[in-house]
Each structure stands twice: as structure tokens, then as C-alpha cells.
Amino acid sequence: MFNLKRFLICLILGAAIYRPEAKGQLPGAPIDVEHYRFDIQLNDLNDVMKGEAAISLKYLQNTSSTQLDLIKQDKTGKGMLVEWIKENGKKLHFFQDGDKVTIYRAAKANQRHCYVIKYSGIPADGLVISTNIFGHRTFFGDNWPNRAHNWLPCVDLPADKASVDFYVTAPSHYQVIANGLKVSDIILPGALKLTHWKEVNSLPTKVMVIGVADFAIDHVGLVAGIPVESYVYPENKTPGFRDYAAAKAILPFYIKKIGPYAYQKLANVQSKTRFGGMENASAIFYFEKSVGSPDIEALMAHEIAHQWFGDAVTEKKWQHIWLSEGFATYMTDLYLENKYGADTLKKRLDDARRKVIAFEAKRFTPVVDTAVNDNYMQLLNANSYEKGSWILHMLRHQLGDAVFMKAISNYYKHYKGANANTDDLRREFEDASGISLKAYFKQWLYTAGHPHLKITSRYDVDRKSTVLHIEQTQERLFEFSLEIATRAKPAVHTYAIKQRITDIELPFALAQDVLTFDPGVNLLFDYQLMLN
Ligand SMILES: [Zn+2]
């Protein structure tokens, strides 16, 4: 009976989904997936999952075959085996090898097709089947960056976004969480339960998710009509509900600051994710010991910010991941600055600057790192997070709060539900500010390093002034403003630096040792000061 229902849904979707353009796909991509329907069966006896995936897609080119990503079962017995692929109830020829399934079916550009794939196996990764800290069996999706195709046939790239339905059949003692809104929970014979979650917004596969475990669930409340919920292990119910309730204050801050929340609920879930937090759309997963962690508020602020940046607006390619991580880091800074004050922001920026400089000593590479074309885990580095946040902070300082937030809001409004790259963001800042930022983006995002200054300070007794000799010692020159003050007089003097050598006569009749460079923590740089 489920097969018939699935077949009908495929046909309806094929006809009903209308998109004016493949907004999220990369130029030259052969297909654009528009909708996934995943039917997943789990059990308590073994780790085999059975799947049926109905994939509705639009062709962007004429083709004789279609490739999808899916890891095939290997010698260890882990991976997925496809049993059959059908369209309109008819079996199609296919070939499965390595990490691809090829469907032999000719199609023309702009045609829509829906393929149903029946498969099963033990996931090698992507769906983590194990036991939690309390010894109970759990199933948690953990797809980032491209681990979804360990358990879901899909186009496992951030640029191909699609809506998704998860139908999960599991022993009835479990609670099931996934993206979107819960449509139904149906008790089936054999102590099983079928749970249907529906996400109508287009998501990249990296943030599609299910979680199946014994959960205690807290309905924290509504924020702008959005239900906020906590899913924690029953043993952690009291501290978990207390800690995860922080989401209720974080969500309205971002809605006010950036724009409307893109999804229909926000669930915060204790899980087995390998990351500290994983920003699955509308169902954020946190590491098991996040409950009771002193950093939980900042962690939640980071993951909730990703709902705007990473999930709703997704980088077109992994190399632009700073549009996710740099944004989530800086939005967290803004949230904490608003709550705890400017010194908290300064402290975080100062720590971040140290991390960036330490990272550059190990790996000297631009933020938009085109050298990384696989092993995307290495992009989870201080360039993507802390340097990304610094680049936003310096833009804010240069353009002012109002223009900065206008550009961020416009960027979100224009790319919500779709994909963007670094140039798309630059254009938003240029439109909001009326100034060209090509040089700024080039030097901070496409050039490795930061200004390293050798500053020689000399007190001129006759002129009663301090003379600075400033040298940029890094290889490529940067253009930036350097702010200088003294401890006694906090008035800030700003100097434009762009040459290899800049000599400045300061208007201070003060001794040299009271100079402070960048007192507001507004420049990503480091320096050595020498007194003459
Ligand atoms: Zn993040």
C-alpha cells in the first residue's frame, strides 16, 4: 500500500512543482533536484536500514543518463545496495559503482522526472547508529559536508537545494525528529511507528536530517509564531530543558537583526553529532555533553545563526564556506555584544585574531581557498570561522552599523532559499554603501595573510612630538586604516596605510610608551613596536 501512495506523490510533485529557474544550481549542472521523499525503515535488531527514495528532478541539459550520489556496499559489508529503480512503476536500467548510481533514461532539458530508488544496507557514515552516553540505542543523521550519500541517494552538493519529506518507520518507543513540520505519527502493527516530517523549504543535503532516539521533549514556546522545542535524552531532562531554552532569546534577536526566520519550527536536539553543533535546518543537533556545557549559549547562538547563513542562504561551493562559518561566528559576536556589552565583543575579537594569526603560521592560504577540492573537513579552520568574522567586523567598522546591517539583511532577502558566493555578498555591500569594495574583498578574502607591522617609535624632543616609522613586513601590501590612541587620552587618531613604509608624526606631546594601537579592536593585524 505504501508503494502505491509513493507512486502517486511522485506524479503529483512532478506536475505541481514550478520553479522559474534553477536558482540554486551551478552553471553547467546536468540536473536540479526539486524534491526528495525518503522512506527510511529502522529496527532494533541490527543496523540495516531499508530505504525508498523518490527523487523529483528537472533536467538542465539533454542527456542519455543521470548520475546520483550513493555509497555502494563494500567488502566490509557497509554501504548501500540498490535493488531497483523505477519511474511510473516501470523498472529502469541502472548501474551502481563506488559512490555513484547511474540511471539509464534519456531526457531533454527542462523535462521533469521522478525516480523511485529502493535500496538497503548498513550506513558506513552519515546516519550514525550507535548508543548514547546513557547506553541507549540512537540513530542520528550527520551529513556535513557530503556524507548524506552514505545513506541517502542524492546530489550531495551544497548548490543543489530541494524540499524534503522524511517518512521514518522505527520501533514505536522512539521519538523521531527531522526537518520541517511533523505531519503525522502512525502506530503500525509489530510495535512500529511511522513518523512523517515535511520540509517545504529548499535545503542543501548537508543540513537534511533525522534523529531517532528516546527523547524528552520540551515545547519552550512561540517566537514570532515559530514553535521552539528542545529534544534531550530523558536522563538529562531537567538541565537539558533549562540549557536549550536559551534558544527562545536568541531567535528573536536574529529575526529583528537580519530578517524573518526561514523555517516552520526550531528544534534543538541533543545528539551524537561529531561536531559541537550541527546546524541542520530547523532541527539543530548538539553534541551529547552540550547539556551542562558553560559554552552552550554561544554554541546555540552560532547554530541558530546558521539557519539564516548556511541553511537558508547556502554557499554555492565549499570554497565559500566562510559565508556560513564566518557569518555564524560574527552573528554570535553580535548577539553576545548586545547581551553582555562591547567588552565581550572585543574579547572575542581579540581571541579570534590570535587564532587567525596562529593558523596562518601553520597554513598560509586565502579564506576563499580554491586549493581545497576534497576533504572539506579541512575547511573547518580559523580562516573560515574567525577570519571570516573579522572580515565582517572590519566592514561594519568601515561602513557603520546601519549600512552594514542593511547589506546583511538585503543579502539574506535576495538569496534566501538559494545559493550565493562571495561576489554576491560584495555586491550587496556595494549597493548598500555606494562604494566599491573590490579591493577590500580581494585583499582579505582572496589573498593570504594579514598586515604585519614593524613600528619604530621615536620621540622628537625639539618638535615635542612622537614620530612613527611603520613598515608592512608581510609580502603583499594591504590597504587599511590604523587607529592610534594613548592610554591617557583615549581620542582615536586614524591613519591610512597602504605603502610599504609610512611615516607619521603624531600630534601627541607624550612619551612613547603610552601609545596604544588599534584600541577599539578593529583591525586584523599584528605588530612589533620598537622604541628609539
Ligand atoms: Zn558553524
Residues whose N, C-alpha, C, O or C-beta is under 5 A from the ligand:
A	BS01	ZN	E325 A328
